[in-house]
Amino acid sequence: MKTSTSQQQFNEIVAIIGLPRSGTTLATSVFDAHPHCVACYEPWNRVKGTDLSPEQTPEDLVAKFDLSAERDANIFVLKETTVDSKSIQWLTKFLLHNAKSHRVQIVWSLRNYRHSYLSFVEGAREWWGHTDMETGADSYTQWVERSRHGTISLLGLYQKYPGVIYSYESLAENAPIMLPRLMDALGLEFYAQQVNYLEHYSPKQVRGDVSMSK
């Protein structure tokens, strides 16, 4: 079902942020399994290289990316994750454009830098054609430096629209306990099906994690 851009359906926006390989796809999928949420995975990143204006409403993005939106869905969820500041700049402008007419909250997924780095190298080898990528002190130092700048950008965004900061490791290890706490902190209802998000999310919409987009 496509939503008409002439009528506002959503009154809340949840923006999921984090560095690459920090668990943002998992978090977005958890919200994707929520019956009142519509999830948009990396709208800027999926059309990178084109001019995607940030001055759009959630309804515009639902129509543009052909997202499934039930009539009673009122929470628009989107995520952007990068060490390149351009996508975060786009997200910042998008949220500013919609902040007057929507409640906006940030969900920030934090993961140990070393774990994110190793996961990034693994993904580059398996999915992105960089089979010769190697781990090492020099490449890790570069990763940390880029991640430091990325973290500063994310902190600036979180300060504008506070919400929840959580540990990816804690969520991945104990989702049945962590998810109700996460939703409660956002003032949203928790649904048991969110724990079994792999059975309810939209794999065709996933960006950033090839293993979940099949």
C-alpha positions in Angstrom: 0.0 0.0 0.0 1.4 3.4 -0.9 0.7 6.4 1.3 -0.6 9.6 -0.2 1.7 12.5 0.4 -1.3 14.9 0.7 -2.2 13.6 4.1 0.0 13.1 7.2 0.0 9.6 8.5 3.0 9.6 10.8 3.3 11.7 14.0 6.5 10.2 15.3 10.0 9.7 13.8 12.6 7.4 15.2 16.1 7.9 13.7 18.5 5.0 14.2 22.1 6.0 14.0 25.6 4.4 14.5 28.8 3.6 12.9 29.0 1.0 10.1 28.7 -2.6 11.5 27.4 -1.3 14.8 24.1 -3.1 14.8 21.8 -0.5 13.2 20.3 -3.0 10.8 19.4 -5.2 13.7 17.8 -2.3 15.5 15.9 -1.1 12.4 14.6 -4.7 11.9 13.3 -4.8 15.4 11.3 -1.7 14.8 10.2 -3.1 11.4 8.6 -5.9 13.3 6.5 -3.4 15.3 2.9 -3.2 14.0 2.8 0.6 14.3 6.1 1.3 12.6 7.3 1.6 9.0 11.0 1.2 8.6 13.1 2.8 5.9 16.7 1.5 5.7 19.3 4.0 4.7 17.3 6.3 2.3 20.2 8.6 1.5 22.7 5.7 1.1 20.5 3.7 -1.2 20.3 6.5 -3.8 23.8 7.9 -3.1 25.1 9.9 -6.0 21.7 11.4 -6.8 20.0 14.5 -5.3 17.7 13.2 -2.6 16.3 16.3 -1.0 16.0 16.2 2.8 13.0 18.4 2.6 10.6 15.5 2.4 8.0 14.0 4.7 7.9 10.4 5.9 5.0 9.9 3.6 7.2 11.1 0.7 9.8 8.5 1.5 7.2 5.7 2.0 6.0 6.4 -1.5 9.4 6.9 -3.1 10.7 3.6 -1.8 7.4 1.7 -2.1 7.3 0.8 1.6 4.4 -1.1 3.1 2.5 1.1 5.4 -0.6 -0.1 7.3 -3.3 2.4 8.0 -2.7 2.4 11.8 1.1 2.8 11.4 2.1 6.2 12.9 5.8 5.8 13.6 8.3 6.3 10.8 11.7 4.7 11.5 14.8 5.4 9.4 18.4 4.7 9.8 21.6 6.0 8.3 25.0 4.7 9.2 28.3 5.8 7.9 31.7 7.3 8.7 31.1 9.7 5.8 29.3 12.7 7.2 27.2 13.4 4.1 24.5 10.9 5.1 24.3 12.3 8.6 24.1 15.8 7.2 21.2 14.6 5.1 19.5 13.0 8.1 20.0 16.1 10.2 18.3 18.3 7.6 15.5 15.7 7.2 14.8 15.7 10.9 14.9 19.5 11.1 12.4 19.7 8.2 9.9 17.5 10.1 10.6 18.3 13.7 7.8 20.9 14.0 5.1 18.4 13.0 6.6 15.1 14.4 7.9 13.9 17.7 11.6 13.0 16.9 13.8 10.6 18.9 17.2 9.2 18.3 18.2 5.5 18.9 22.0 5.3 18.9 23.6 1.9 18.7 27.1 1.7 20.2 29.5 -1.1 19.5 33.1 -1.8 20.5 35.3 -0.2 17.9 37.4 -3.4 17.5 34.3 -5.5 17.0 32.9 -3.0 14.4 36.2 -3.0 12.6 36.5 -6.8 12.4 32.9 -7.0 11.2 33.6 -4.4 8.6 36.6 -6.3 7.2 34.6 -9.5 7.1 31.8 -7.8 5.2 34.2 -6.2 2.8 35.7 -9.6 2.0 32.4 -11.5 1.7 30.0 -9.0 0.3 31.7 -6.0 -1.2 34.4 -7.5 -3.4 37.4 -6.6 -1.4 38.7 -10.1 -1.0 42.3 -8.9 -0.4 41.4 -6.7 2.6 43.6 -7.5 5.6 43.4 -6.6 9.2 46.4 -4.8 10.8 47.6 -2.0 13.0 47.6 0.6 10.2 44.1 -0.1 8.9 42.7 -0.3 12.4 44.3 3.1 13.3 42.6 4.6 10.2 39.3 3.0 11.2 39.5 4.4 14.7 40.3 7.9 13.4 37.4 7.9 10.9 35.1 6.4 13.6 36.1 9.1 16.1 35.1 11.8 13.6 31.9 9.9 12.8 31.1 9.6 16.5 31.4 13.3 17.0 28.9 13.9 14.2 26.5 11.4 15.7 26.8 13.0 19.1 25.8 16.4 17.7 22.7 14.8 16.2 21.8 13.0 19.4 22.1 16.3 21.4 19.4 17.8 19.1 17.0 15.0 19.5 17.7 12.8 22.6 16.3 9.4 22.8 18.2 6.2 23.7 21.8 5.2 23.6 22.3 1.4 24.1 25.0 -1.2 23.8 24.7 -3.4 20.7 26.4 -6.3 22.6 23.8 -6.1 25.3 20.9 -6.1 22.9 22.3 -9.0 20.8 23.1 -11.1 23.9 19.8 -10.6 25.7 17.1 -9.2 23.4 14.1 -10.5 25.5 15.2 -8.3 28.4 16.7 -5.3 26.5 13.9 -4.7 24.0 11.1 -4.0 26.4 13.5 -1.6 28.2 14.4 0.1 24.9 10.8 0.6 23.9 9.8 1.8 27.3 12.6 4.4 27.3 11.2 5.7 24.0 7.7 5.8 25.4 6.5 3.2 22.8 4.6 -0.1 23.3 6.6 -3.3 23.2 5.3 -6.3 21.1 6.6 -9.8 21.7 7.0 -10.4 18.0 9.9 -7.8 18.0 12.1 -10.4 19.8 11.5 -12.7 16.8 12.2 -9.9 14.3 13.7 -12.2 11.7 10.2 -13.5 11.1 8.6 -10.1 10.7 10.9 -7.6 9.1 11.1 -6.6 5.4 14.3 -8.2 4.0 13.9 -6.6 0.5 14.2 -3.1 2.1 17.4 -3.9 4.1 20.6 -2.0 3.2 24.0 -2.4 4.8 23.8 -6.1 5.7 23.7 -8.5 2.8 23.1 -11.5 5.0 19.7 -10.0 6.1 18.6 -8.7 2.7 18.0 -12.1 1.1 
